Amino acid sequence: MVIILKNLLITISAVAILGCAEEYKPKPNAMLRLEYPKPVYKPSSLDLPFNFEKNLASKDIETIVVESDGKSIGLNIEYPQLKGTIYLTYKAVNNNLFDLIKDAQNLTQKHTVKADEIAEVVFENPNNNVYGMFYEIGGNAASQSQFYVTDSTKHFLSGSLYFYAKPNYDSIFPASEYLKKDIKRIMETLEWKD
C-alpha cells in the first residue's frame, strides 16, 4: 500500500509540474536582414608603389609594416561595421617571383582543412599590367577570400580577408560577399607606380 501511494504521489507531482509549463509557440519564419552601405570608391592617397580604389565604408588604411629596405609593406583595410579586415602585403620582385607566388598559393591551401571548396579565378588586366589569381574559399575557413597580383617584373601584392569572429560560413556570408566585391575592385583598379 505504501508503494502504491508513493507511486501515485510521484505521478501526481509530475503531472502538476509538467502541466504548469508554458505552452510552446513556434516562432514565425523570418530572414536575417543585414544592410550594408552602398559602396562608394575613391583612389587611395597613400605613398605606395601602387594605387587602387578603396571603399569609403572602410576606415582609413593603416600601414602596419614597412621593412627598412622599403621593399615590403603591410596594409590593413578595416571595416568596423562588418567586423572584418582586408590584409594587403606588397613585396618588390627581385628574381623571386616564383617564391612569392608559391607562398601566396600555400597560404590559401592551408585553409583546405576547414574549407568546403576553394575556387580559383584567373585575373588579367593587360592595360595596367596586372595579372594574378583570386581565391574564393567556401566553408568555415578562417579566410573567405585571398588573392595575389603582379606585373611579373617589379611588383607583387597579395591580400586576405579575415573576420574578427569564429568562422561560421552562414553567419559571415553576407559580409563576405560584400567584401569580395571590394577585393575585386582593388584588383581591377590597381595601377603600379614605376
C-alpha atoms as an extended CHARMM CRD file, in Angstrom:
* protein
*
       194  EXT
         1         1  MET       CA              0.0000000000        0.0000000000        0.0000000000  PROA      1               0.0000000000
         2         2  VAL       CA              2.8430000000        2.3810000000        0.8100000000  PROA      2               0.0000000000
         3         3  ILE       CA              4.4340000000        1.6750000000       -2.5970000000  PROA      3               0.0000000000
         4         4  ILE       CA              1.1570000000        2.4100000000       -4.3880000000  PROA      4               0.0000000000
         5         5  LEU       CA              0.7290000000        5.7080000000       -2.5250000000  PROA      5               0.0000000000
         6         6  LYS       CA              4.3470000000        6.6320000000       -3.2200000000  PROA      6               0.0000000000
         7         7  ASN       CA              3.9420000000        5.9540000000       -6.9690000000  PROA      7               0.0000000000
         8         8  LEU       CA              0.6380000000        7.8590000000       -7.0030000000  PROA      8               0.0000000000
         9         9  LEU       CA              2.2710000000       10.8540000000       -5.2790000000  PROA      9               0.0000000000
        10        10  ILE       CA              5.1580000000       10.8510000000       -7.7910000000  PROA      10              0.0000000000
        11        11  THR       CA              2.7240000000       10.6390000000      -10.7140000000  PROA      11              0.0000000000
        12        12  ILE       CA              0.5540000000       13.4970000000       -9.3950000000  PROA      12              0.0000000000
        13        13  SER       CA              3.6500000000       15.6460000000       -8.7440000000  PROA      13              0.0000000000
        14        14  ALA       CA              4.9880000000       15.0020000000      -12.2490000000  PROA      14              0.0000000000
        15        15  VAL       CA              1.6310000000       15.8930000000      -13.8460000000  PROA      15              0.0000000000
        16        16  ALA       CA              1.3750000000       19.0500000000      -11.7440000000  PROA      16              0.0000000000
        17        17  ILE       CA              4.8850000000       20.1970000000      -12.6640000000  PROA      17              0.0000000000
        18        18  LEU       CA              4.5770000000       19.4240000000      -16.3560000000  PROA      18              0.0000000000
        19        19  GLY       CA              1.0350000000       20.7660000000      -16.5620000000  PROA      19              0.0000000000
        20        20  CYS       CA              2.1140000000       24.1910000000      -15.3140000000  PROA      20              0.0000000000
        21        21  ALA       CA              4.6800000000       24.7650000000      -18.0680000000  PROA      21              0.0000000000
        22        22  GLU       CA              4.0210000000       27.4970000000      -20.6120000000  PROA      22              0.0000000000
        23        23  GLU       CA              2.5710000000       26.4440000000      -23.8910000000  PROA      23              0.0000000000
        24        24  TYR       CA              5.1340000000       26.2670000000      -26.6880000000  PROA      24              0.0000000000
        25        25  LYS       CA              4.5060000000       28.6460000000      -29.5830000000  PROA      25              0.0000000000
        26        26  PRO       CA              6.6440000000       28.3370000000      -32.7050000000  PROA      26              0.0000000000
        27        27  LYS       CA              8.3460000000       31.4850000000      -33.9570000000  PROA      27              0.0000000000
        28        28  PRO       CA              7.2660000000       32.7850000000      -37.3570000000  PROA      28              0.0000000000
        29        29  ASN       CA              9.5950000000       32.2660000000      -40.3040000000  PROA      29              0.0000000000
        30        30  ALA       CA             11.9650000000       35.1870000000      -40.8060000000  PROA      30              0.0000000000
        31        31  MET       CA             15.1500000000       36.0010000000      -42.6400000000  PROA      31              0.0000000000
        32        32  LEU       CA             18.0770000000       37.9120000000      -41.2100000000  PROA      32              0.0000000000
        33        33  ARG       CA             18.2210000000       41.3330000000      -42.8070000000  PROA      33              0.0000000000
        34        34  LEU       CA             21.6520000000       42.8840000000      -42.9690000000  PROA      34              0.0000000000
        35        35  GLU       CA             22.0380000000       46.2010000000      -44.6900000000  PROA      35              0.0000000000
        36        36  TYR       CA             25.4420000000       47.4850000000      -45.6620000000  PROA      36              0.0000000000
        37        37  PRO       CA             26.2130000000       50.8620000000      -47.1610000000  PROA      37              0.0000000000
        38        38  LYS       CA             26.2380000000       51.0860000000      -50.9270000000  PROA      38              0.0000000000
        39        39  PRO       CA             29.9230000000       51.0180000000      -51.9050000000  PROA      39              0.0000000000
        40        40  VAL       CA             31.4630000000       54.3470000000      -52.8320000000  PROA      40              0.0000000000
        41        41  TYR       CA             35.0460000000       54.1350000000      -54.0170000000  PROA      41              0.0000000000
        42        42  LYS       CA             37.8250000000       56.6980000000      -54.1300000000  PROA      42              0.0000000000
        43        43  PRO       CA             41.5090000000       56.4290000000      -55.0250000000  PROA      43              0.0000000000
        44        44  SER       CA             43.8190000000       55.6960000000      -52.1210000000  PROA      44              0.0000000000
        45        45  SER       CA             46.0860000000       58.6040000000      -51.2440000000  PROA      45              0.0000000000
        46        46  LEU       CA             48.9860000000       56.7100000000      -49.7310000000  PROA      46              0.0000000000
        47        47  ASP       CA             52.6290000000       56.9340000000      -50.6700000000  PROA      47              0.0000000000
        48        48  LEU       CA             52.9040000000       53.3960000000      -52.0270000000  PROA      48              0.0000000000
        49        49  PRO       CA             54.4230000000       51.7370000000      -55.1000000000  PROA      49              0.0000000000
        50        50  PHE       CA             50.8500000000       51.2470000000      -56.3570000000  PROA      50              0.0000000000
        51        51  ASN       CA             47.4470000000       52.9670000000      -56.4450000000  PROA      51              0.0000000000
        52        52  PHE       CA             43.9860000000       51.4610000000      -56.0630000000  PROA      52              0.0000000000
        53        53  GLU       CA             40.4420000000       52.4700000000      -55.1780000000  PROA      53              0.0000000000
        54        54  LYS       CA             39.0640000000       51.7660000000      -51.7130000000  PROA      54              0.0000000000
        55        55  ASN       CA             35.5490000000       51.7170000000      -50.3030000000  PROA      55              0.0000000000
        56        56  LEU       CA             34.6850000000       54.7200000000      -48.1290000000  PROA      56              0.0000000000
        57        57  ALA       CA             32.9030000000       52.3020000000      -45.7450000000  PROA      57              0.0000000000
        58        58  SER       CA             36.3560000000       51.2280000000      -44.5640000000  PROA      58              0.0000000000
        59        59  LYS       CA             38.4160000000       53.0940000000      -42.0200000000  PROA      59              0.0000000000
        60        60  ASP       CA             41.4990000000       54.9270000000      -43.1750000000  PROA      60              0.0000000000
        61        61  ILE       CA             44.1090000000       52.4720000000      -44.3210000000  PROA      61              0.0000000000
        62        62  GLU       CA             46.7170000000       51.7110000000      -41.7280000000  PROA      62              0.0000000000
        63        63  THR       CA             50.2550000000       50.9890000000      -42.9000000000  PROA      63              0.0000000000
        64        64  ILE       CA             51.4170000000       48.4600000000      -40.3630000000  PROA      64              0.0000000000
        65        65  VAL       CA             54.7700000000       47.2050000000      -41.5660000000  PROA      65              0.0000000000
        66        66  VAL       CA             57.3840000000       48.8040000000      -43.7200000000  PROA      66              0.0000000000
        67        67  GLU       CA             60.6630000000       46.9200000000      -43.7960000000  PROA      67              0.0000000000
        68        68  SER       CA             63.7760000000       49.0240000000      -43.6850000000  PROA      68              0.0000000000
        69        69  ASP       CA             64.6710000000       48.1170000000      -47.2550000000  PROA      69              0.0000000000
        70        70  GLY       CA             61.3760000000       49.6600000000      -48.4340000000  PROA      70              0.0000000000
        71        71  LYS       CA             60.6020000000       46.5390000000      -50.4480000000  PROA      71              0.0000000000
        72        72  SER       CA             57.9200000000       45.0580000000      -48.2120000000  PROA      72              0.0000000000
        73        73  ILE       CA             54.8140000000       46.8720000000      -46.9710000000  PROA      73              0.0000000000
        74        74  GLY       CA             51.8280000000       45.6320000000      -44.9680000000  PROA      74              0.0000000000
        75        75  LEU       CA             48.4440000000       47.3810000000      -45.0280000000  PROA      75              0.0000000000
        76        76  ASN       CA             45.1680000000       46.8240000000      -43.1800000000  PROA      76              0.0000000000
        77        77  ILE       CA             41.8590000000       47.9600000000      -44.6350000000  PROA      77              0.0000000000
        78        78  GLU       CA             39.4280000000       47.6870000000      -41.7290000000  PROA      78              0.0000000000
        79        79  TYR       CA             35.6310000000       47.5010000000      -41.9110000000  PROA      79              0.0000000000
        80        80  PRO       CA             34.3710000000       48.0170000000      -38.3280000000  PROA      80              0.0000000000
        81        81  GLN       CA             30.6790000000       47.6380000000      -39.2490000000  PROA      81              0.0000000000
        82        82  LEU       CA             31.3840000000       44.2510000000      -40.8680000000  PROA      82              0.0000000000
        83        83  LYS       CA             33.9560000000       43.1970000000      -38.2620000000  PROA      83              0.0000000000
        84        84  GLY       CA             36.4310000000       42.3220000000      -40.9890000000  PROA      84              0.0000000000
        85        85  THR       CA             39.7710000000       43.3710000000      -42.3990000000  PROA      85              0.0000000000
        86        86  ILE       CA             41.4630000000       43.0260000000      -45.7680000000  PROA      86              0.0000000000
        87        87  TYR       CA             45.1710000000       42.4860000000      -45.1550000000  PROA      87              0.0000000000
        88        88  LEU       CA             47.4640000000       43.5220000000      -48.0120000000  PROA      88              0.0000000000
        89        89  THR       CA             51.1550000000       42.7080000000      -48.3490000000  PROA      89              0.0000000000
        90        90  TYR       CA             53.3280000000       44.3200000000      -51.0040000000  PROA      90              0.0000000000
        91        91  LYS       CA             56.7420000000       42.9560000000      -51.9100000000  PROA      91              0.0000000000
        92        92  ALA       CA             59.1800000000       44.0740000000      -54.5590000000  PROA      92              0.0000000000
        93        93  VAL       CA             60.0580000000       41.3700000000      -57.0740000000  PROA      93              0.0000000000
        94        94  ASN       CA             63.7800000000       40.6580000000      -57.1380000000  PROA      94              0.0000000000
        95        95  ASN       CA             64.3120000000       37.3890000000      -59.0210000000  PROA      95              0.0000000000
        96        96  ASN       CA             61.9300000000       35.7660000000      -56.5240000000  PROA      96              0.0000000000
        97        97  LEU       CA             58.5730000000       35.8240000000      -58.3360000000  PROA      97              0.0000000000
        98        98  PHE       CA             58.2290000000       32.0370000000      -58.2490000000  PROA      98              0.0000000000
        99        99  ASP       CA             58.7460000000       32.0090000000      -54.4480000000  PROA      99              0.0000000000
       100       100  LEU       CA             56.2730000000       34.8680000000      -53.8990000000  PROA      100             0.0000000000
       101       101  ILE       CA             53.5690000000       33.1110000000      -55.9250000000  PROA      101             0.0000000000
       102       102  LYS       CA             54.2900000000       29.7940000000      -54.2050000000  PROA      102             0.0000000000
       103       103  ASP       CA             53.9850000000       31.4460000000      -50.7470000000  PROA      103             0.0000000000
       104       104  ALA       CA             50.6520000000       33.0750000000      -51.7010000000  PROA      104             0.0000000000
       105       105  GLN       CA             49.2950000000       29.7810000000      -53.0220000000  PROA      105             0.0000000000
       106       106  ASN       CA             50.4770000000       27.8660000000      -49.9340000000  PROA      106             0.0000000000
       107       107  LEU       CA             48.7310000000       30.3740000000      -47.6660000000  PROA      107             0.0000000000
       108       108  THR       CA             45.4680000000       29.6900000000      -49.4990000000  PROA      108             0.0000000000
       109       109  GLN       CA             45.9670000000       25.9170000000      -49.4400000000  PROA      109             0.0000000000
       110       110  LYS       CA             46.3610000000       25.9510000000      -45.6360000000  PROA      110             0.0000000000
       111       111  HSD       CA             42.5950000000       26.5630000000      -45.4810000000  PROA      111             0.0000000000
       112       112  THR       CA             41.7660000000       23.2290000000      -47.1410000000  PROA      112             0.0000000000
       113       113  VAL       CA             41.4250000000       21.6340000000      -43.6970000000  PROA      113             0.0000000000
       114       114  LYS       CA             38.2450000000       23.6490000000      -42.9440000000  PROA      114             0.0000000000
       115       115  ALA       CA             37.1950000000       24.7620000000      -46.4370000000  PROA      115             0.0000000000
       116       116  ASP       CA             34.4010000000       23.0390000000      -48.3340000000  PROA      116             0.0000000000
       117       117  GLU       CA             35.8620000000       24.2930000000      -51.5940000000  PROA      117             0.0000000000
       118       118  ILE       CA             38.4270000000       26.6970000000      -52.9990000000  PROA      118             0.0000000000
       119       119  ALA       CA             37.5090000000       28.2570000000      -56.3350000000  PROA      119             0.0000000000
       120       120  GLU       CA             40.3290000000       29.8210000000      -58.3550000000  PROA      120             0.0000000000
       121       121  VAL       CA             39.6760000000       32.6670000000      -60.7860000000  PROA      121             0.0000000000
       122       122  VAL       CA             42.4690000000       33.9110000000      -63.0430000000  PROA      122             0.0000000000
       123       123  PHE       CA             42.7330000000       37.7120000000      -63.1340000000  PROA      123             0.0000000000
       124       124  GLU       CA             44.1980000000       39.6880000000      -66.0380000000  PROA      124             0.0000000000
       125       125  ASN       CA             44.2790000000       43.4230000000      -66.6850000000  PROA      125             0.0000000000
       126       126  PRO       CA             46.7550000000       43.9390000000      -69.5510000000  PROA      126             0.0000000000
       127       127  ASN       CA             46.0410000000       47.6970000000      -69.6920000000  PROA      127             0.0000000000
       128       128  ASN       CA             47.5420000000       48.1410000000      -66.2070000000  PROA      128             0.0000000000
       129       129  ASN       CA             49.9730000000       45.2110000000      -66.4640000000  PROA      129             0.0000000000
       130       130  VAL       CA             48.2590000000       43.4020000000      -63.5640000000  PROA      130             0.0000000000
       131       131  TYR       CA             48.0000000000       39.5970000000      -63.5520000000  PROA      131             0.0000000000
       132       132  GLY       CA             47.1170000000       37.2120000000      -60.7730000000  PROA      132             0.0000000000
       133       133  MET       CA             44.6560000000       34.8940000000      -59.0840000000  PROA      133             0.0000000000
       134       134  PHE       CA             41.5720000000       35.3430000000      -56.9010000000  PROA      134             0.0000000000
       135       135  TYR       CA             40.5930000000       32.5540000000      -54.4830000000  PROA      135             0.0000000000
       136       136  GLU       CA             37.0740000000       32.1900000000      -53.1170000000  PROA      136             0.0000000000
       137       137  ILE       CA             37.0610000000       29.9040000000      -50.0820000000  PROA      137             0.0000000000
       138       138  GLY       CA             33.8090000000       28.2290000000      -49.0750000000  PROA      138             0.0000000000
       139       139  GLY       CA             33.0090000000       26.7560000000      -45.6750000000  PROA      139             0.0000000000
       140       140  ASN       CA             34.1600000000       27.5430000000      -42.1560000000  PROA      140             0.0000000000
       141       141  ALA       CA             37.7100000000       28.5140000000      -43.1010000000  PROA      141             0.0000000000
       142       142  ALA       CA             39.4590000000       31.3960000000      -41.3360000000  PROA      142             0.0000000000
       143       143  SER       CA             39.6720000000       33.4340000000      -44.5710000000  PROA      143             0.0000000000
       144       144  GLN       CA             36.8990000000       33.6330000000      -47.1670000000  PROA      144             0.0000000000
       145       145  SER       CA             38.8800000000       35.3240000000      -49.9550000000  PROA      145             0.0000000000
       146       146  GLN       CA             42.5180000000       35.6360000000      -50.9270000000  PROA      146             0.0000000000
       147       147  PHE       CA             44.3530000000       36.9470000000      -53.9600000000  PROA      147             0.0000000000
       148       148  TYR       CA             47.6780000000       37.9020000000      -55.4550000000  PROA      148             0.0000000000
       149       149  VAL       CA             48.5840000000       40.1460000000      -58.3750000000  PROA      149             0.0000000000
       150       150  THR       CA             51.8670000000       41.0450000000      -60.0200000000  PROA      150             0.0000000000
       151       151  ASP       CA             53.3970000000       42.7100000000      -63.0550000000  PROA      151             0.0000000000
       152       152  SER       CA             55.8880000000       39.8070000000      -63.1820000000  PROA      152             0.0000000000
       153       153  THR       CA             58.9670000000       42.0420000000      -63.0720000000  PROA      153             0.0000000000
       154       154  LYS       CA             58.8790000000       44.5620000000      -60.1820000000  PROA      154             0.0000000000
       155       155  HSD       CA             55.7270000000       44.3770000000      -58.0770000000  PROA      155             0.0000000000
       156       156  PHE       CA             53.8150000000       41.7130000000      -56.1220000000  PROA      156             0.0000000000
       157       157  LEU       CA             50.7010000000       42.3060000000      -53.9790000000  PROA      157             0.0000000000
       158       158  SER       CA             48.8020000000       39.6640000000      -52.0140000000  PROA      158             0.0000000000
       159       159  GLY       CA             45.7060000000       40.0160000000      -49.8850000000  PROA      159             0.0000000000
       160       160  SER       CA             43.4800000000       38.0840000000      -47.4790000000  PROA      160             0.0000000000
       161       161  LEU       CA             40.0830000000       38.7030000000      -45.9380000000  PROA      161             0.0000000000
       162       162  TYR       CA             39.5860000000       37.8350000000      -42.2530000000  PROA      162             0.0000000000
       163       163  PHE       CA             36.7550000000       38.4670000000      -39.8020000000  PROA      163             0.0000000000
       164       164  TYR       CA             37.0150000000       39.0990000000      -36.0330000000  PROA      164             0.0000000000
       165       165  ALA       CA             34.7480000000       36.1540000000      -35.2840000000  PROA      165             0.0000000000
       166       166  LYS       CA             34.8450000000       32.3860000000      -35.1370000000  PROA      166             0.0000000000
       167       167  PRO       CA             34.4430000000       31.1660000000      -38.7250000000  PROA      167             0.0000000000
       168       168  ASN       CA             30.8030000000       30.3080000000      -39.3540000000  PROA      168             0.0000000000
       169       169  TYR       CA             30.1330000000       30.4530000000      -43.0820000000  PROA      169             0.0000000000
       170       170  ASP       CA             26.3800000000       31.0080000000      -42.7850000000  PROA      170             0.0000000000
       171       171  SER       CA             26.7880000000       33.9310000000      -40.3790000000  PROA      171             0.0000000000
       172       172  ILE       CA             29.5600000000       35.7740000000      -42.2210000000  PROA      172             0.0000000000
       173       173  PHE       CA             28.3250000000       35.0430000000      -45.7530000000  PROA      173             0.0000000000
       174       174  PRO       CA             26.6320000000       38.4500000000      -46.3760000000  PROA      174             0.0000000000
       175       175  ALA       CA             29.6560000000       40.4000000000      -45.1160000000  PROA      175             0.0000000000
       176       176  SER       CA             31.9960000000       38.1110000000      -47.0300000000  PROA      176             0.0000000000
       177       177  GLU       CA             30.1130000000       38.7050000000      -50.2800000000  PROA      177             0.0000000000
       178       178  TYR       CA             30.2060000000       42.4740000000      -49.7140000000  PROA      178             0.0000000000
       179       179  LEU       CA             33.9690000000       42.4850000000      -49.0770000000  PROA      179             0.0000000000
       180       180  LYS       CA             34.7100000000       40.1610000000      -52.0180000000  PROA      180             0.0000000000
       181       181  LYS       CA             33.4310000000       42.9520000000      -54.2460000000  PROA      181             0.0000000000
       182       182  ASP       CA             35.8620000000       45.3650000000      -52.5770000000  PROA      182             0.0000000000
       183       183  ILE       CA             38.7440000000       42.9460000000      -53.1290000000  PROA      183             0.0000000000
       184       184  LYS       CA             37.8140000000       42.6350000000      -56.7870000000  PROA      184             0.0000000000
       185       185  ARG       CA             37.6370000000       46.4390000000      -57.0220000000  PROA      185             0.0000000000
       186       186  ILE       CA             41.1450000000       46.6900000000      -55.5480000000  PROA      186             0.0000000000
       187       187  MET       CA             42.3960000000       44.2230000000      -58.1650000000  PROA      187             0.0000000000
       188       188  GLU       CA             40.5650000000       45.9270000000      -61.0460000000  PROA      188             0.0000000000
       189       189  THR       CA             41.7480000000       49.4510000000      -60.1940000000  PROA      189             0.0000000000
       190       190  LEU       CA             45.3200000000       48.5560000000      -59.2210000000  PROA      190             0.0000000000
       191       191  GLU       CA             48.0000000000       50.5640000000      -61.0120000000  PROA      191             0.0000000000
       192       192  TRP       CA             51.7140000000       50.1240000000      -60.4500000000  PROA      192             0.0000000000
       193       193  LYS       CA             53.9790000000       53.1110000000      -59.9830000000  PROA      193             0.0000000000
       194       194  ASP       CA             57.3360000000       52.7870000000      -61.6790000000  PROA      194             0.0000000000
